[in-house]
Amino acid sequence: MYPDRESLLRAALEIVRQCEAGSDDAFSVVLAGGQTPLELYRMLAHEPMQWAKWQVYLGDERCLPPGHADRNSLQARLAWLDHVPIPAGHVHVPPAELGPVEAASCYVDQLKAVGEFDLVLLGLGEDGHTASLFPGRELGEESRSPDVLAVLDAPKPPPQRISLSAQRLSRARTVLFLVTGEGKREAVRRWRGGERIPASRIHARQRLIVLADEAAYNE
């Protein structure tokens, strides 16, 4: 638990550094949407990382036009990716503008050659969702589940999205949750209490790390 968002973000940045240092010739990272990850991305924009070996994927995306301000990929580009020398071909954005079914199918094809992710970044919604895996919807936990899910009826706008499934997000050496703010307190309480919220269905091959600030963690 961290006293504030700033100290949590510094800890998250150090974990990213460690994960990159421990990777081989390529460093595969899955990005999360949301405000706290965006703050981490802005910090990364000023870091001297080994950018040429980064391979960047999206944990979920909203089915909106490519230039729409609410696209997770555009937000990550503006905050970070456009400011560092990651080769353009190493940023793998799902074509969510095609609609959830076709976009999910295309992204499954992009992921076929990708094994275990080095690092998956995730957030936590007030209802316990993570990526675009919402309570009461398909999470894709089974080994036979597709790597990417078409989300047709998300309970928050926009309703149409795509999301990596729980089993695909869990095929990662390190999974890092960033949880900040009083609004997340109830979801954290439920998670700590053992409820099967969507976030609790994500695992990791080596390390699952949850960074929470006092506002989110304290009862």
VEXDREN-2710 file (C-alpha; in Angstrom, 1 decimal):
% VEXDREN-2710
k/r/px/py/pz
1/MET/0.0/0.0/0.0
2/TYR/1.3/3.5/-0.9
3/PRO/0.4/6.8/0.7
4/ASP/-0.4/8.5/-2.5
5/ARG/-0.7/8.1/-6.3
6/GLU/2.8/9.6/-6.9
7/SER/4.6/7.1/-4.8
8/LEU/2.6/4.2/-6.3
9/LEU/3.5/5.4/-9.8
10/ARG/7.2/5.5/-8.9
11/ALA/7.0/2.0/-7.7
12/ALA/5.2/0.9/-10.9
13/LEU/7.9/2.5/-13.0
14/GLU/10.6/0.6/-11.1
15/ILE/8.7/-2.7/-11.8
16/VAL/8.5/-1.9/-15.5
17/ARG/12.3/-1.2/-15.5
18/GLN/12.9/-4.6/-13.8
19/CYS/10.7/-6.4/-16.2
20/GLU/12.4/-4.9/-19.2
21/ALA/15.9/-5.7/-17.8
22/GLY/14.9/-9.3/-17.2
23/SER/13.6/-9.8/-20.8
24/ASP/15.6/-11.2/-23.7
25/ASP/15.7/-9.7/-27.2
26/ALA/12.1/-8.6/-27.1
27/PHE/10.0/-7.1/-24.3
28/SER/6.2/-7.7/-24.8
29/VAL/3.9/-5.4/-22.8
30/VAL/0.1/-5.3/-22.7
31/LEU/-1.3/-1.8/-22.0
32/ALA/-4.3/-0.9/-19.8
33/GLY/-6.6/2.1/-20.3
34/GLY/-7.6/4.5/-17.5
35/GLN/-6.2/7.5/-15.9
36/THR/-3.6/5.9/-13.6
37/PRO/-1.9/3.9/-16.4
38/LEU/-1.9/7.1/-18.5
39/GLU/0.1/8.9/-15.7
40/LEU/2.6/6.0/-15.8
41/TYR/2.8/6.3/-19.6
42/ARG/3.6/10.0/-19.3
43/MET/6.5/9.1/-17.0
44/LEU/7.7/6.4/-19.4
45/ALA/7.9/9.0/-22.2
46/HIS/10.9/10.5/-20.3
47/GLU/12.7/7.2/-19.6
48/PRO/15.9/6.0/-21.4
49/MET/14.5/2.5/-22.0
50/GLN/15.6/-0.1/-24.6
51/TRP/12.8/1.0/-26.8
52/ALA/13.8/-0.9/-29.9
53/LYS/13.0/-4.2/-28.2
54/TRP/9.5/-3.3/-27.0
55/GLN/6.5/-5.0/-28.5
56/VAL/3.3/-3.2/-27.4
57/TYR/-0.2/-4.7/-27.3
58/LEU/-3.6/-3.5/-26.0
59/GLY/-5.5/-5.3/-23.2
60/ASP/-8.7/-3.9/-24.6
61/GLU/-10.0/-1.3/-27.0
62/ARG/-13.2/0.6/-27.6
63/CYS/-14.9/0.2/-31.0
64/LEU/-14.7/3.8/-32.0
65/PRO/-13.1/5.6/-35.0
66/PRO/-9.2/5.5/-34.9
67/GLY/-8.9/9.2/-34.1
68/HIS/-11.6/9.2/-31.4
69/ALA/-10.3/10.7/-28.1
70/ASP/-11.7/7.7/-26.1
71/ARG/-9.6/5.1/-27.9
72/ASN/-7.1/3.6/-25.5
73/SER/-4.6/3.3/-28.3
74/LEU/-4.8/7.0/-29.1
75/GLN/-4.5/8.0/-25.4
76/ALA/-1.4/5.9/-25.1
77/ARG/0.1/7.3/-28.2
78/LEU/-0.4/10.9/-27.2
79/ALA/0.9/10.3/-23.6
80/TRP/3.9/8.2/-24.5
81/LEU/4.2/6.1/-27.6
82/ASP/4.6/9.1/-30.0
83/HIS/7.4/10.4/-27.9
84/VAL/9.8/7.5/-27.8
85/PRO/11.6/5.5/-30.6
86/ILE/9.6/2.3/-30.5
87/PRO/9.5/1.1/-34.1
88/ALA/6.0/1.6/-35.6
89/GLY/5.7/-2.1/-36.4
90/HIS/6.2/-3.0/-32.8
91/VAL/2.9/-1.3/-31.7
92/HIS/0.1/-3.7/-32.3
93/VAL/-3.3/-1.9/-32.3
94/PRO/-6.5/-3.9/-32.9
95/PRO/-8.7/-2.5/-35.7
96/ALA/-11.6/-1.8/-33.3
97/GLU/-13.2/0.5/-35.8
98/LEU/-14.3/-2.6/-37.7
99/GLY/-16.6/-3.6/-34.9
100/PRO/-16.1/-6.1/-32.0
101/VAL/-16.5/-9.4/-33.9
102/GLU/-14.2/-8.6/-36.8
103/ALA/-11.7/-6.7/-34.7
104/ALA/-11.5/-9.6/-32.2
105/SER/-10.8/-12.0/-35.0
106/CYS/-8.1/-9.8/-36.5
107/TYR/-6.4/-9.4/-33.1
108/VAL/-6.5/-13.2/-32.5
109/ASP/-4.5/-13.5/-35.7
110/GLN/-2.0/-10.9/-34.6
111/LEU/-1.4/-12.7/-31.3
112/LYS/-0.9/-16.2/-32.8
113/ALA/2.8/-15.8/-32.9
114/VAL/3.0/-14.3/-29.4
115/GLY/3.8/-16.6/-26.6
116/GLU/4.0/-15.5/-23.0
117/PHE/3.8/-11.7/-22.4
118/ASP/6.6/-10.2/-20.3
119/LEU/4.3/-7.7/-18.6
120/VAL/0.6/-7.1/-18.5
121/LEU/-0.6/-3.8/-17.0
122/LEU/-4.2/-3.7/-15.7
123/GLY/-6.5/-1.4/-13.8
124/LEU/-9.5/-2.0/-11.6
125/GLY/-13.0/-0.6/-12.2
126/GLU/-15.4/0.4/-9.4
127/ASP/-17.5/-2.7/-10.3
128/GLY/-14.5/-5.0/-10.2
129/HIS/-13.9/-5.1/-13.9
130/THR/-10.5/-5.1/-15.5
131/ALA/-9.6/-4.5/-19.2
132/SER/-13.1/-4.9/-20.7
133/LEU/-14.0/-8.0/-18.7
134/PHE/-17.2/-7.0/-16.8
135/PRO/-19.2/-8.7/-14.1
136/GLY/-21.9/-11.0/-15.5
137/ARG/-20.2/-11.2/-18.9
138/GLU/-18.0/-13.7/-20.5
139/LEU/-14.4/-13.6/-19.1
140/GLY/-12.7/-16.3/-21.2
141/GLU/-11.2/-18.2/-18.3
142/GLU/-11.0/-21.6/-19.9
143/SER/-8.0/-22.8/-21.7
144/ARG/-10.1/-23.3/-24.8
145/SER/-11.4/-19.7/-24.7
146/PRO/-10.4/-17.4/-27.5
147/ASP/-7.5/-15.1/-26.8
148/VAL/-9.7/-12.0/-27.7
149/LEU/-13.3/-11.5/-26.8
150/ALA/-15.9/-9.5/-28.7
151/VAL/-17.7/-7.4/-26.1
152/LEU/-21.2/-6.4/-27.4
153/ASP/-22.9/-5.1/-24.3
154/ALA/-20.5/-3.5/-21.9
155/PRO/-22.4/-1.8/-19.0
156/LYS/-20.5/1.4/-19.6
157/PRO/-20.1/3.3/-22.8
158/PRO/-19.2/2.5/-25.4
159/PRO/-21.0/-0.9/-25.3
160/GLN/-19.0/-2.4/-28.1
161/ARG/-15.3/-3.2/-27.3
162/ILE/-12.8/-6.0/-27.6
163/SER/-10.8/-7.4/-24.7
164/LEU/-8.1/-9.9/-24.2
165/SER/-9.6/-12.9/-22.3
166/ALA/-8.8/-13.7/-18.8
167/GLN/-6.8/-16.8/-19.8
168/ARG/-4.8/-14.7/-22.4
169/LEU/-4.0/-11.9/-19.9
170/SER/-2.9/-14.6/-17.5
171/ARG/-0.3/-16.0/-19.9
172/ALA/2.3/-13.4/-18.7
173/ARG/5.4/-13.5/-16.6
174/THR/4.3/-10.5/-14.6
175/VAL/0.8/-9.0/-14.2
176/LEU/0.7/-5.5/-12.6
177/PHE/-2.5/-4.0/-11.3
178/LEU/-2.6/-0.2/-10.6
179/VAL/-5.4/0.8/-8.2
180/THR/-5.9/4.3/-7.0
181/GLY/-8.6/6.4/-5.5
182/GLU/-11.4/6.1/-3.0
183/GLY/-13.8/5.0/-5.8
184/LYS/-12.0/1.7/-6.0
185/ARG/-12.3/1.0/-2.3
186/GLU/-15.4/-1.3/-2.5
187/ALA/-14.0/-3.3/-5.4
188/VAL/-10.7/-3.8/-3.4
189/ARG/-12.7/-4.9/-0.3
190/ARG/-14.6/-7.4/-2.4
191/TRP/-11.4/-8.7/-4.0
192/ARG/-9.6/-9.0/-0.6
193/GLY/-12.7/-10.8/0.7
194/GLY/-12.4/-13.5/-1.9
195/GLU/-15.3/-12.6/-4.2
196/ARG/-15.0/-13.7/-7.8
197/ILE/-14.9/-10.3/-9.4
198/PRO/-13.4/-10.2/-12.9
199/ALA/-10.0/-8.8/-11.7
200/SER/-9.6/-11.9/-9.4
201/ARG/-9.8/-14.2/-12.4
202/ILE/-6.4/-12.9/-13.7
203/HIS/-3.3/-14.8/-12.7
204/ALA/0.3/-14.7/-13.7
205/ARG/3.0/-17.3/-14.6
206/GLN/5.5/-15.8/-12.1
207/ARG/4.4/-12.6/-10.3
208/LEU/1.0/-11.0/-9.8
209/ILE/1.5/-7.6/-8.2
210/VAL/-1.3/-5.3/-7.0
211/LEU/-0.2/-1.7/-6.2
212/ALA/-2.9/0.2/-4.3
213/ASP/-2.8/3.6/-2.7
214/GLU/-4.3/4.4/0.8
215/ALA/-7.4/5.9/-0.7
216/ALA/-8.3/2.6/-2.5
217/TYR/-7.1/0.2/0.2
218/ASN/-8.2/1.5/3.6
219/GLU/-11.5/0.4/5.0
END
